[in-house]
Amino acid sequence: QVQLVESGGGLVQAGGSLRLSCAASGSIFAITVMGWYRQAPGKQRELVATISSGGSTVYADSVKGRFTISRDNAKSTVYLQMNSLKAEDTALYYCRLQVISGYGYWGQGTQVTVSS
């Protein structure tokens, strides 16, 4: 069984920064892609950023230049550094871990609220 525990969300003023963390535990073998997604009220869940086991990254256009994704393979942890936050970044942020079989695990979500 795999568990993903997210932390680091909270309330911040526009222009501020937050750092999200997601630590995986349990029977994990051959993690491939780790990533962050978000879902705002009334909207569909959307990709924020992903990072492969080799360090290749993908970002949503809306966060390029402001967010940075990184991972610590030894700790099975993925991070999301969020700078220059905007009100439209307000959402529930989920981490996702994909293993070599293609199966994906989701965290429970951490709330990020940006006040304008």
N, C-alpha and C positions, 0 to 999 in steps of 0.2 A: 504494500500500500504506500502511495506517495502523498505527502502533504506539502503544500506550499503556504508559507506564512509571510504575508506582506506587512510592511510597516513604513512609517515615515509620512503618511498623509496628515492633513490638517488644514487649518485656516491661515491664509496668508494674504497680504495686500498685493494688489497689482504691482508688478515690477519686482516682486520678491522671488525667493528661491525655496525649493524643497528638494529633498533627496529621498526617493523611494527605494526600499530594499525588498527582496523576495528570496527567502531561503527555502530550499527544497530538502526534504528528509524522507527516509524510507528506502524501499527497494528500487533504487534508481540505477539504470544501466544505459550507457551510451546516450547521454543527452546530446541532442543536436541543436535545435534552435530554442533560444529563450527570448521572451518578448513581453512587451507591455501593451495593453489595450485599454480603452476607456469607453464609458457609456454615460452620456449626459441624460438627464430626465427627458423622456419623450423621443429619444434618438436611439439609433441602432449602435451596437458596440462597434468601435472602429480601431484599427491598428494605430498604435503610436510609434513604436519602434521595435525592431527585432535585432538579435545578434546571433550569428552562427557560432559553432564550436571553434571555427578558425578565426573568429573576430570580425567577420564581415557584417556590416550594419545596414539597416534599411530604416528610413524615417518617413513619417507622414509629412507632406509638404508644410502643413500648418505648424509643425514643431521644429523644422530644420533650422539650425543655427541657434536654437534656444535650449533644446534638450539633448542630453548625451546618455546613451545606453552603454553599460559595461557589464562584465561578468567576471566572477572568480570561480574558475572551474573546480579548484580544490575544495571550495566551500559550497559548491552547487548553488551559488547565489548570483542573482542578477540585480543591477542597480539602474535607477533612472534619475539622473541629475536634471532638474528642471529649473531653468533660469528665466528671467524676464517674463514671469507668469502673467497671463491675461485672464480676464473674467471668463472668456470662452474656453479656458482650460479646465474650468470647473466640471468635475465628473467623478464617477467611481472608477478607480483605476485597478485593473486586474493584471496579474502576471500569468504567463502561460509558459509551460515547459513541454517541449516535444522530444520524444525519444526516437531511437533509430527505426522503430517499427512504424512510425508516423503518428502514433497515438499522442494526444495532447492532454495535459493536466492543467487545471485552472486553480488559481487562488481564490480566496473568498472576497477579495476586493478591499481597497482602502480609499477613503473619501478625500478628495482634494477640492477645497473651496477657495476661490480667489475673489476677494472683494475689490470692487472698483472704487 
